[in-house]
Amino acid sequence: MTDLSFTARTKRIRLSNGITVLLLSNPSNPTISMSGYLKAGAYFNPSDNDALSTLTASMLNKGTKKRTKLEIAESLDSTGARLGISANTFTVSLSALSLTRDLPLIVSTMAEELREPVFPADELEKLKQRIIASIKEDQDETRVRAYERMTQLVYPVGNPFYCHPAETVIEQVERTTTDHLREFYASHYGPESVVLTFVGDLNPDEVIAMVDQQLGDWTGPAARQIALDETPLTTASDRDYVSMKDKANCDVVIGHASRLRRTNPDYLAAIIANRALGQSTLSSRLGLKVRDEMGLTYGINSSFSESGIGDGPFTISVTVSPDNIDLAIDTTLEIVRDYIANGIREDELRDEQSSFAGSYKIGLATNSGMANQIVNAELYGFGVEYIDELPSQIAALDKAAIDEAIRKYFHPEVATTVIAGTF
């Protein structure tokens, strides 16, 4: 019998310069998806420029030693292929999608952008103006302002989850030059931390040869290591306000340091615990009570959105009218306290296990979904076998494991609450 597991079907190879390539053949349609990363995200920003990693990654497709931005764009557009490079908290994400016959174009273009960027000054100025305009636009959003302020109260300056005030980031963007980009690029862009995953109608040996030809002789700095201490809980609860003019509704963000990372042994238990509490506005405890029963909001949810390489915040977000702020907060915290005291119900656990398994299966139905799962397994050091094992690990979780995670990761007694809007 043919072994259809991801472990058996995925080929992994490491090139001589350190690039890791993972390949899975899926000839169901003539397309190939690529997902990858290198470690050059915001974590590596200098203390005086919180925008440098984003600006550097965003400039890679703005011109190379061989071609202009328009020439690169036209070559991709002519085939319908897509190639993206963007900075995140810890990594720079690489993604691509093309027909099988156009994969050489994708690989060569990606290699060109990674190896030979020229950072044109005029393109940087245009990018800076777009980023500044986006920051200013975001500052008119109550949820953005509430979340930013929460991180400033929960995390110390310099922590990757601390959001600098908008005026600080704008000032940093404005004074960033092409020399800053070139310096950051020279210090952080190299092959040792690059991981590339290809899934689709492919011949693994041919793709390896293609990547080796384009990137195999690339040299650069040694891979930077990530060492981030766990952020402790604050010792008491806090409440703060962000006053904004002419807002019909307020946004409330309740948060604290989660201390949860993707590699924690109880990560899956914590994720199931959160799904039942508030991941869905329509079906979770918070949504059913605060939205459906009490009619206080159109949207409420809880999240471990940044629990990956680092332990970002646990947050509960709710949009509410100014008249109902205290009632919404009190009700939300009461629900969380009850959840901690009594734990998850057996029916909730079964529903969330079934829902998770269904979503996971659907996510693996596409080439891009499979590529993302494979690259994440590599990022966190799990190995491809983890993709095969995950459904059984979810199914094995019981009420005791979920309840323990609830008590460990939910702490309303020390949460920081920020309200943004017109009072």
Sequence and secondary structure as in RCSB ss.txt:
>XXXX:A:sequence
MTDLSFTARTKRIRLSNGITVLLLSNPSNPTISMSGYLKAGAYFNPSDNDALSTLTASMLNKGTKKRTKLEIAES
LDSTGARLGISANTFTVSLSALSLTRDLPLIVSTMAEELREPVFPADELEKLKQRIIASIKEDQDETRVRAYERM
TQLVYPVGNPFYCHPAETVIEQVERTTTDHLREFYASHYGPESVVLTFVGDLNPDEVIAMVDQQLGDWTGPAARQ
IALDETPLTTASDRDYVSMKDKANCDVVIGHASRLRRTNPDYLAAIIANRALGQSTLSSRLGLKVRDEMGLTYGI
NSSFSESGIGDGPFTISVTVSPDNIDLAIDTTLEIVRDYIANGIREDELRDEQSSFAGSYKIGLATNSGMANQIV
NAELYGFGVEYIDELPSQIAALDKAAIDEAIRKYFHPEVATTVIAGTF
>XXXX:A:secstr
    SHHHHEEEEE TTS EEEEEE TTSSEEEEEEEES SGGG  TT TTHHHHHHHTTTSBBSS BHHHHHHH
HHTTT EEEEEE SS EEEEEEEEGGGHHHHHHHHHHHHH B   HHHHHHHHHHHHHHHHHHTT HHHHHHHHH
HHHHS TTSTT    HHHHHHHHHT  HHHHHHHHHHH  GGG EEEEEES  HHHHHHHHHHHHTT        
         SS EEEEEE SS SSEEEEEEEE    TTSTTHHHHHHHHIIIII TTTSHHIIIIIIIT   S E
EEE TTBSSSB EEEEEEEE GGGHHHHHHHHHHHHHHHHHH   HHHHHHHHHHHHHHHHHHTTSHHHHHHHHH
HHHHTT  THHHHHHHHHHHH  HHHHHHHHHHH  GGG EEEEEE  
